[in-house]
Amino acid sequence: MHLIDRLERKIGWIAIPGIVRIIMGMQVLVFVLGLVQMPSNVEVSAGMSPLPPLVEALMLDGDRILKGEVWRLVSFIFLPPTLDGIIMMLFAFIFTIFLGNMLENIWGSFRLTLYVLGGMIGMVAGEFIFPIFGGYLILGGGGYLLFMASLLFACAVYNPHFTVMLFGIIPVKLLWLAVFDAGIIILEILRVQHFQLGIAIIVALGNFLVVFVPGLKAAIKMRAEVSARRRKFEEARAPGMEAMHHCASCGKTEKDDEALVFRVTDDGEEYCVDCREKQKLPAS
């Protein structure tokens, strides 16, 4: 029995149906409350934090976690990709729920829950690798980008040619969306001036790497072996590809004329229909 199947029998109760929908619903709620709590320019100039109090209370912060604020181990996933872009928030909400529904239909609630929890654990580990990683997860929607990317990459593995209408008008295959997203993440890793932050970003995507990289490696290896076997078969078959039919009189084969009909006579020899009619040979 597969390890995941054994885990599901033992701890299947941790499955959260619609976990991605719940997360995105909470992100929308935090987004709305964040708009209400957003400090004014005057308050920021006076020394107040530019972040809404709710966002500061939810963000991932390793030092505060060690001081007892353990809710931050989970609450950071509810931070939205933006704090002021309504259109971006709407797009993120619709697209991410679409990805979550696709994966839940493929895996079921238990496996998707494990996958999401694995991504959250990776982000928490990233915070302890690079202490200001929690701030990165807020700035520019880094946390949402990594969360969405892990879902997008998984969907692209299963349905690479599935076409989505980007912004409702541009048809794009999931594979190319995943490649584009991966390119952004790679550029981000190369752009950052802190090696630890690059490592933290990779660790935050550990759920995808752990689940799919071994399978991708095995699939690539299997495809190479199949291609090698096919090539050897074709090479071994090529020299022996002789005609099945051969006229004992004129020497023609089916390769000379695919429509040519051959018959075997009483003497055991094979003749084409033209020679047989000319020589009036009886067919067996």
N, C-alpha and C positions, 0 to 999 in steps of 0.2 A: 504494500500500500504506500502511496506517495506520502512524503512527510507532511505536506499541507493538508492532505485528507486526514491524517492522524491527528493533526493539531485541531482541525475543525471538529472532530468527534470529541476532543477533550475540552477545548475552550471555544467552541462555536458560539457561546453566549456573548462573546465580545463583538460579534458582527453588528454593525450599525447600518441598517438598510437606508439607502439614500444619503450616505455620509458626505458625499461631495455637495449634494443639494443643501444639506444642513450647514456645511462650512460656508458655502457661497451666500446662503441666507443670512448667516451671522455677519459676513463681510459687508453685505448691504446695510444691515442694521448699524454696524460700527461706522460705516461711511456716513449715514444720515446723522447719527449722534455726533460724529466728528465735525460735520458741517455746523451743527448747532453750537458746539463748544470751541470752534476755531478762534484762537486769539486774534484780536485786531492788531493792526500795525502799531498802534500806539502802545498796546500792552507788550508787544514784542520789543519795541524800542525801550520800554521801561525795564526790560530784563526778564520778561516772562518767556517761557519756552514757546517756540513756534508750533509745537505739537499740541493737539487737544489733550486734556488730562486723561480721557479714556484711552487714547492711543498709548500714552506713556505708561498707563497701568497695565496694558496688555502686552506690550512689546517684550521680546526676548532679551533678558539681561542676566548674564551668568552670576554677577555679583549679588544681585537682589534675590536670585533663586537660592543661592547659598545662605542668604540671610533669612530664608523662610518663605519667600513669596513663590511658592511652588506652582501656583496656578499659571505662572508664565511658561511653564513647560508645555502647556496646551494652548493658552489663550492667544499666543502670537499668530497662530494659523488663521485667526479671525480678522487679522488686519487686512484692509482692502488694498488693491493695487494702486489706488490714488485717493487723495483726500479732497480733491476739488473738481475732478473731471467726470461729470455725470455720464457723458457718452461713453467714455472709456470704461466706467464702472458697469454700465449696461452691457457693453460688448463682452467684458470679462465674465459677467454673471451668466449670460446666455451661452457663450462658447464653452466655459468650464463645465457647466452643468451638462452640456451635450457630450463632452468627453467623459465625464463621470458616468453618465447613463450608458454609454457605449461599453465602457469597461465593466460596469456592474452586470450588464447583460452577458458579457463574455465570461467573467470570473465568478459572479455571484457576490453577495454582500460581504461574506467572510474574507475572501481573498482581497477584495478591494480595500476593506478596512485594514488588513495587515499591510497592504502596500502603502496606504496613506500614512499609517502609523510609522512605517519604516522611514518614509520621507521626513516626517516630523522629528524622529529620533536623529536622523542625519543632520537636520538643521540645528538641533540642540547641541549635537556633538560639534558642529561648526562653530557655535558660539564659544565653546570652551577651548577650541583650537585657536580661534582668533577673537579675542574678547569684545571687539566692537562689531561682530558679525550681526548682532541683533539690530544695530543701527542700519547696516547695509540692507537688511531684510525690509526696512521701512522705506528708505530713500530710493526713489525711482521704482518702487514696487518690486524690489528684488525678491522678497519672500513669495509674493504671488507668482512671479516669473518662474521660480524654481518649482513651486507646487504645480503650476499649470504645465510646465515643461515635462515633469515626470509623467503626468497623465497623457500628454500629447505624444511623447515618445512611445509609450506603451500602446496607445491606439494605433500609431503608425506602424508598429511591428505587426499587429494583427490585421489591420485594414489599410495598407499603404496606398491603395488606389481609390480609396473612398474620397469622393469629391465634396467639399464644403463650399458654401458661397460666402467668401470673405467679405465682411461689411454688407452682406446681402446682395452683392452684385458681381463679385470676382470669383469664378470657379477655380479652386485650388485643391490639389490632392493633399491628403494628410502627410504623405511622405515628404513633399516639398515644404510644407509648413514646419515639419519636424526638423528638416535639414536647415531651414532658415533660423529656427529657434536655437538649434545647436550651434550655428555659426555665431549668433549673438552672444551665447554663453561663452564660447571659446574666445571670442574677441574680448569679452569682459574679463576673463581669466588672464589673458595676455596684457590687458590694459592696466590692471591693478598693480600698484607698486609694492604691494605686500605679498610675498610668497605664501604666507599663512592664509591670507584671504582666498587666494586661488585654490589652495588645498581645501579650505572650508566649503567653497562652492561645490567642488567635486564630491566631497563627503555628503553634502546636502542632497545630492542626486544619487546617493548610494543605493536607494531602493530600486531604482531602474538598473543600475549597474549590476547589482547582486542578482536580480531576477532574470535579466535578459542577456547580459554579456556572455555568460557561459553557454546559453542556448544559441546565441548568434555565432559564437565560435564553433560550436558543434555543427550547426547548419552549414557554415562556410566549408568546414572540413568535409562534411558529407557530400556537398555539392562538388567539391574538387575531386573526391574519390569516384563519384558517379561519372564525372566528365572523363576522368582517366580511364575508367573501365570501358566507357563508350568508345573512346579513341582507340584503345587496344582492340576492341571488338571489330571496329571498322577496318583497322589496319590488317587484322588477321583474316578478315572476310574479303578484302579487296582482291588479293591475288587469286583466290579461288572462285571468283564470281564468273562462272562459265554459263553458257547458254543451256537451258534445259532441253531445248528441241534442236535437232540438227538433221537437215535433209541429206539422205545418203546419196542423192543424185546430183543436186545443184550446190549443195553445201550451205544453203541459207539457214539462218536461225531466226528466232523470234526477235532478236536484236536488229536484224535487217528490216523486218516489217512486223510491227506489233499485231497487225490484223491478220497475219498469215496463219493458216490452220495446218496442223501437222497430224498425220495418222500413221499408225504402225501396221505394216502389212503382214501377211501370213508367214513370211520368211523372217520376221522379227526386226526388220529394218524400218526406220522412220523416214517418211517422205512428206514434203510439203504438198498441199492440195493441188498446186499447179503441176508438179511433176507426176503426181499420182494420176491426174486426169490425162496427161499426155501419154503416159505409159500404160494406162488402163490397169493400174495395180489394184488388186482387191484389198480392202481394209480388213484388219482382223477384228 
